[in-house]
Amino acid sequence: MSTQKVAVITGASQGIGAGLVTAYRKLGYAVVANSRDIAVSQDPDVLAVQGDIADPTTAERVIDAGVQRFGRIDALVNNAGLFLAKPFTDYTEEEFASVIGVNVAGFFRITQRAIPHMLKQGAGHIVNITTSLVDHANSNVPSVLASLTKGGLQSATKSLAIEYAGRGIRTNAVSPGIIKTPMHAEEDHGMLGGLHPVGRLGEVSDIVDAVIYLETAPFVTGEILHVDGGQSAGH
């Protein structure tokens, strides 16, 4: 088995995911980067695996490809996610299925396949990217599907942390506020920034730094780290 550590990152083609690929490479990790439309990397230590994480076959392909290429899995960042903010009664069955497919089923399948490889090594780390709206509902951003799915991830984070604490696997979550990514149009940045007590949007680097802190903090597990400009503290 290679001694180089390996991180799997979902939703890795842009925004936070792309930032995480760069950050883990700086730590010396090889990276298995997954997204529906991710491009082939010119870095031999970055393996790009295309596929929709909601597809039941994608998780197996990603983990198998990573093990075949690099020989091990040390870290998994469940970054892929769908966010739809709309009134509860306006959600369609198709939207419900899509959000559940990515935010819950995608997390479940790839995490279930990564953990056995971590157990073989007696060590591993899982980070789930959630949303601060789980902890502070906001009438300006009706988002029940985010609360339903990402709230489930936060609870699962603590449950996994306790289940595997004695076997060397840590599980943590980062709970972002609204981050300046391609998901948000530039003309909306002012309005969205105003939803945070600090009065601005977060940067991709804020979330990346939080994940890397957790990656390098061996005594931290079961933590929900809010990186949200004060949203979870109150208004």
N, C-alpha and C positions, 0 to 999 in steps of 0.2 A: 504494500500500500504506500502511495506517495505521502510524503510528510507535508506537502503544501495543502493548506486548508482550502475548502471549497464552499462557496456561498451560492445558494439558489435564490434568484430574485424574480418575482412575477411582476407583470406590468412594467417591464424594464425598458421600453422603447423611448420614453420621453419623461419629462418632468421629474418627479421624485425618484422613479425607478431608474432612470438614466443616471441621475446623481448618485444613487446607491451603487450602481455598477462601478463608477469611477472611484468612489470612496473605498469600496472593498478591494479593488485592485491596488489602491495606495497602501492598504493594510497588508498586501502581499497575497491575498486570496486569489485563487482562480474563481471564475464566476460562470454560472449557468444562468443565462438571461432569457426570460420567456415573455413573449407578447404575441398578440395576433399577427402583427405586421413588422416584427423586428428584423432588422437587416443583418446580414452576415458580418461578423466582426473581423477586422484585420489583426486583432490581438489574439495570438494563439492561446492565451489563457482566459479568453472569453468565448464561451460556446453559446451561440444564439439558437434557441429552439422556438420556432414559430408554433402558435396554437392558441386557441381560445381556452382559457382556464375553466370555463363553464362546460367544455366538452369533456365527457367522462374519460376519454382516452388521453387527454393532454397531460395530466399529472404523471401518469405512468411513463409517457414518452420523455418528459422532462427529467425525471429522476433517473430513469434508465440511461439516458444519454449522458447525464452528468457522471454517473458511476462508471460507465464504459470509457469515457474520455479521461476522467481525472482520478477515478478509483475510490472516491469517498464523498460524503456530504457532511459538512460541519455546521452550516448555518442555513436557515430558510427565512426569507423576508416575504411575508404574504402582503404584497403591496398592491396587487391588482384590485380594482374596485370600481363599482358603478355607483353614481350618486344622481338621484332624480328628486328634485325638490318640487313638489306640487301638492295641492290639497288631497287629503287621504282618499276621498271618494272619487277622485279623478284618475287614480292609478288603474291601469288596465291589467288584465290577466297576463298579457305578454310582458309588460314592464315588471310585474311581480316576479314572473319566472326568470327574467333576465337578471334582475338584481340578486335573487336567491342563488341563481346559477353561478355567478361570479363571486359574490361576497361570502356565501356560506358553503355551497357545494364545492367550489374551487378550492377554498381553504381546507375543507375537510379532506378531500382526496389527496392533495399534494402533501399535506402535513402527515397524513396517515402513512404515506409511502416514504417520506423522508426519515421519520423517527426510527425505523428499524436499522437504518445505516448509522444513525447517531448512537444507537444502543450498542452496536458492534464495537464502536470506539470508546464507549463509556463517557461520551461528551457530545454536546451539541447545543445549539441555541436557535430558538424560533422567535421571530418578531412579527407581530400583527399590526398593520396600520389600520386604525379605526377612525373615529371622528369625534371631536369635542361635543357635537350636538347630542351625542348619547347622554351626556351628563347635564346638558342645559338646553332643553327644548326652547325654541324661539319661534314665536308666531309669525315673524317676518320670513322665516325659512321653514315652511311646513315640510317635514321630511320623515314621515313615519317609517318608510322602507329603510332609510339609513339607520334609524334607531333600532328597528327590528333586527337588521342583519349585523351591523357593526356593534350594536349592544350585545348581541350573541357572541361575537368575537371577543369582546372584553371579558365576558364571563368565562368563555372557553380558555382564555389566556390564563386566568387564575387556576382553573381546574387542571389544565395541562401542567402548569408550574408545580402544583402540589403532587400530581400523579407521578411525575418523573424527577422530582427534586432529589430523591435518593439514588438516582441512576445517572446523574451527571448531565441531564438535559434541562436547560433553563428556558423559560417562556416569558416574554414580556410584550408589551404593546406600546405604541406611540399613538397618541390621540391628538391629531392636528386641529388647528383652527382652519381658516380659509387660506390656502397657500397660492402664491402667484405662480400658476402653471398654465399651459395652453388650454386647460379646461375652462378658464375664465377669460372673457373678452376684456381687453385693456380698458375699454370705456366703462366697464363695471367695477374697476379696481377701487375707485374712490368710495362708492357705495358699500362695497363688500368690506373694505378696510374699516369703515365706520361701525361695523358690527362687533369689532373687537375693542375692549377697553383701552388698549394701547393706540387705537386709531389707525391701524394700517394692516395690510396683508402680511402674512408670513412669507419667508423665502424658502425655496427648495433646500437651501443649505441648512436651515433651521431643523428640518425634519431629518435630513441626512446626518447631521451632527448628533441628534438624539439617538438615532439607531446605532451609530458607531459607538457612542458612549455605552449603550446597553451591551453591545457586542464585547466591549472591553471591560465590563464590570462583573467579575465572576461571583460576587456576593449578592447580586441583584437578580431576583426572579419573582414572577407574579406581579410585576410593577406595571401600572398604567401611567405612562409618562405624558402629561399634558403639555403640548407645545402649541398654545392657542391664543397667545396675546392676552391672557387673563380671562377668557370667556368662561371657563369652568369655575372661576372664583366668584363670579357674580356680575351684576350690571347695575 
